[in-house]
C-alpha cells in the first residue's frame, strides 16, 4: 500500500502517509495543522493498537502555526502516549539557520541547543531535545545545497525521500527575523491563527469564467512572489515508493521548488503521481513555470480557506490552464466556500478538469 491522507487541518497542512504491509503499515506524518488539529491527530494515534504506534518519520516543515501548532498539542505538550515511538523528527531549528548541527549524545536529554526565542518555540525545542532530531542528517540541517549531491534518505520498506529544499541561503535569511516571525506565527494563546497582516487575503467572490480566454486571463494575474522568511525555510520533499512519486512542497517558494525539481530531473519534466501544492495554493507560490515543470494529473490542496481565503483563484486557474496532462484532478482535503467554486459541472466540462473533495471529519485519502 501507499496511501496519503490530507487530514482536516484548518488553514494548514496535516499529512498522514502509510506504506508497506496494509496489516502493519509504516507511517510518516508531515505537519499537524493548528493546535486544535493536533488534538484530533492525538486521538487518531490513540486509536491505533499500541504495537502499531510507531512513526517512522515526523516532518515539521517550518514554524508557521498552521503547520507546527498541532505538533505542540499532539506531542510536545502532552503526556507520553503508551507505545508511541518516533524514529526521527525533521525540523530546522534556530541553530540550523546558520548551518549548525545538533550532536545528540546517547542520553538525548543532555543535548544542548540555543534558545529558539519565543516561549512558544521553546515548547517545541524542549520536547525535541528528548527526541531523535534530524537523526538522518547527524543533527545537521535538512536542506538542499546548490551544486552538491541531493540529500536522499531511505526509510523502511524502501520509501525513498529526496530533500528539494530549503537552501542554506533561505535558512540564513531567516536568522535576523526568527524571533519576530515565530512570535507572530505562534502567538500566544491558542496558536490556531496567524496574526493579521502576514499576507494578503484571497478574493471574496467567485470569478466569472465564460470561456477559455477568461481562464487564461485569470491564470495570468500578476502576483508578487512570496517573501516570508518562514515560508522560505520550509522543508520540501520528494517521496518515491514502488515507482510512484509524490512532491510535498510545504509552503516553499516556487523558485526554490523549481531549482529542486531541476536538480532531480534536469533534462525533462518531473513525472509525479501527486503534487501537494505549496502554501495552500497561494498565487504567490504557484506559478506557471512551476506547473509546467512537472507532469502530474493529481494536484493536492490542503486548506479550508479560513483567514486567507485560499486557494487563490489565479493559482487554481494556472494548474488548469498550464497542466501538461489532460484533465488534471484538483483534490481538496475538505470542502469550503472558496474551493467549492470549482465544483462547477459547466466549468469542469469547458476547461477539462476534475475535482475531488474530502470530508470535514476525515479529510481525503489518496491511494497511490
Secondary structure, DSSP 8 states (H G I E B T S, - for coil): -EEEEE---TTS--EEEEES-TTS-EEEEE---SHHHHHHHHHHHHTS-GGG-EESEEE---S-HHHHHHHIIIIITS---TT-EE--EE---HHHHTT------SSGGG------SSHHHHHHHHHHTTS-BSGGGTT------TTS---EEEEGGGEEEEEEE--HHHHHTTTTTHHHHHHHHT-TTT--S--TTSS----SS-----SHHHHHHHHT--------HHHHT--EEEEEETTEEEEE-TT--HHHHHHHHHHHSTTS-EE-SEEE-GGGG-TTT--HHHHHTEE-SEEEE----TTT--S-HHHHHHHHHH-SSSS-EEEESS--TTTGGG--HHHHHHHT-EEEE-BTTTBEEEE-
